[in-house]
Every structure is written in structure tokens, then in C-alpha cells.
């Protein structure tokens, strides 16, 4: 893939958004990935005084999650599928002793489990079982489409279907005890990995349950959260560029 221009403070005044650029955004909590795309698209349309501009993202983050979202504008949107193939890094936490239908804190607890039998010294050993090429079943609450319908819509109606496992790769899965029964973790993984499913399956491997309660994406390939824009700062910078010209 050709080297892509990444929007930063140094080149903000020279970037042609229609020709294309990559924008690294730190997605706020409770925003959907589409919310971020919509906000930036609307800001660009208004300030460039145009009716249409392409803006897309290279990989969805759940509303509960924060962190790195890669966006492309203009002609660069043709490269989105290539950016989706990059490996990713996440940090976050999970709560032991319970499960939820969505595998995270976005839905109510449906089952509770004992945690007294879990030895803290075995947490890392159990995590090693998930390293390498493994098969993972996606959560029902996901955007995967079956017969044209997103799974989460079926799940919200109380419907459930048997999902086929998918091949994924986990290169790093480190866990440590936070405020028990919460565990903090860091994961390096391939595209297509659901961290919610990883937390759920890890809980089962501990003969208990677990659900994801916080998630942050910190890397996508060579792109890092350290170089990402705060969304409010980005919107302000775009407005200042065009109001000053």
C-alpha cells in the first residue's frame, strides 16, 4: 500500500481532505464509530462549503469502548479495507463472577458464578491457553450480518442462532488483578477478534463467568493512540483553519 498522509498539527493547513488523508481519532466513550464519522463529515462539509465528502472508518469500536479509530477522507476511503487488516492492541478490564447477554457491561447481568475457587496465581496460566491461532465464536450482540440482518437486532428481539467459530490470532494476553473481582488486561490480536468474546471465554476457562467492563484500543498496525486527535480539538482545529483562510 502507498504511504498515506496522516493528518497532524504540522500539516493541517496543507492537507486536501478531498484528495484524502488518514485521521487518527481518540473515540470518546458512549459515541458510536458512526457518530464520529458523521461529526467529522458534517464539519468538513460545512467548512469546505461542499455538499458531499467521503469519510469512513476502518474498524468499529463499541460505544462503551474508547481509543484509536482510523478514519479516511476523500479518495483515501478506497484504502479503508487495507487498514482493517492491521493487527490491534487493546487494554481494558473484565469483571469475574457474572455474564451478560452482550458479553459486556452494556446489558444486564443474566447469570452469576462463584469466584472463590479461582487462584490468582493461575490467572496468567489460563490466559496462555488463548495464545496463537484459535477459533472464536462472535457474540450475538454484534454487527455481523446473517441473511442481511445485523445480529444485534436479532439478539434484541430475543432471537438466537448458532454461530460458526472464526479463525483469529492472539499474540499477547496478559492479565493482572485489579480491584477483585476485576481483572485488567492487555491484548495484541489479529483483525476480527472480539475482546468481549475473549473475556467471556476466559471466564468459562476459569470455571466461572466474566464480562467486559472497560475497553480501550491503543494501536492499529503502526498507528498509535499517542498520535490521535481528541475529537473536540480536531473539530476546533478544522474550524480555525477555514475561518482563518
ABEGO torsion letter per residue (X at the ends): XBBBBBBBAAAAAABBAAAEBBBBBBBBBGBBAAAAAAAAAAAAAAAAGBABBBBBBAEBBBAABBEBBBBBBEAAAAAAAAAAABBBBBBEBBBBGBBBAAGBAABBBABBBBAAABBAAAAAAAAAAABEBBBBBBBABBABBBGGBBAAAAAAAGBBBBBBBBBBBBABBBBBBBBOABBBBBBBBBBGBBAAAAAAAAAAAAGBBBBBABBBBABBEABBAAABBBAAAAAAAAAAAAAAX
